[in-house]
Amino acid sequence: MPNLPFFPLYPGLIAAVAAVTPFSTQVAALIVSWLAGLAAAWGIYAVGAHLGSRRVGLLLVGLWAVLPHAIVQNMAYTETIFTALVAWTLYALLRRQWVAAGLLCLVAGLARPTATTLAAAVGVTALVAIVRRQDGWRPWAAAALSPLGYLGYLAWIGHRLGRADGYFHMQETAWKIGFDGGVSTVNTLMEVLTEPSRLAPYMSTLLLGMAVVLIALLVLHRYPLPLVIYSIAFFLISVGTENYYWAKGRYLVPAFTLLLPIAMGLAKARRSTVLTVFAFLVLVSGWYGTYLSLVWKSSP
């Protein structure tokens, strides 16, 4: 029962790989994560190249690959496979491939509960197209399909437990986690700013602050609507989730859209500047990843 809050896509893929290969479940989990990482990198590149150029796409992938919590991209966590689905869903939206976007978002809803943020991006973008009478029935289909994976899994858990709020009940009782609108995050933030703390909470504080600035840049520079909606919604749900403050940086790994203003800026910079920036980021990512692996005792 305590495993019910795990959405089924990643465990299902692990089981499938383990069933058709001689590898153990642990190795199968890594294989799925590595393949998902390749799919995520390709999708992130596609989004960046579509919005800017091949250079922007490559820089966007590079920035995502050297995030402070990039180590989880090579671990048995769902962030990587979810990032891949987010990237390809947003790419489909940018190309107005409505049905593909809806189906990809449906699958994302089987990967992580944060797929609600992606469904919001699909739904709002589809609503705009519907109001403008664009693309016929396809935006309707995208809006209808996008939340079905998430809602379907919640319905299954509710049926399994015999209560409509089964998923949220299990989340609260088994994992001691829920959505409190940011109260826990703000309280912990104030503690981090006023009392001595360990490195992980400081890193989360830094990354949350940077996310606010990057969201403002996305809005001010008028980035495409689905990217802005997804970025804002994802940030709000990450901040609004109670407890696990030290993991907020990991929660933000799928929010690669926040890196677009940086990638766009670096695309205009000299090669020496780009190399210097990435050399610094690689060192920080490697150092912090080592800290999370060898020193930090909780989840990254």
Secondary structure, DSSP 8 states (H G I E B T S, - for coil): -TTTTS-SHHHHHHHHHHHHSS--HHHHHHHHHHHHHHHHHHHHHHHHHHHT-HHHHHHHHHHHHTSTTGGGGGSS-SHHHHHHHHHHHHHHHHTT-HHHHHHHHHHHTTT-TTHHHHHHHHHHHHHHHHHTT-STTHHHHHHHHTTHHHHHHHHHHHHHHTSTTHHHHHHHHHH---B-TTHHHHHHHHHHHHS---HHHHHHHHHHHHHHHHHHHHHHTT--HHHHHHHHHHHHHHHHB-S-GGGHHHHTTT-GGGGHHHHHHHHTS-HHHHHHHHHHHHHHHHHHHHHHHHT--S--
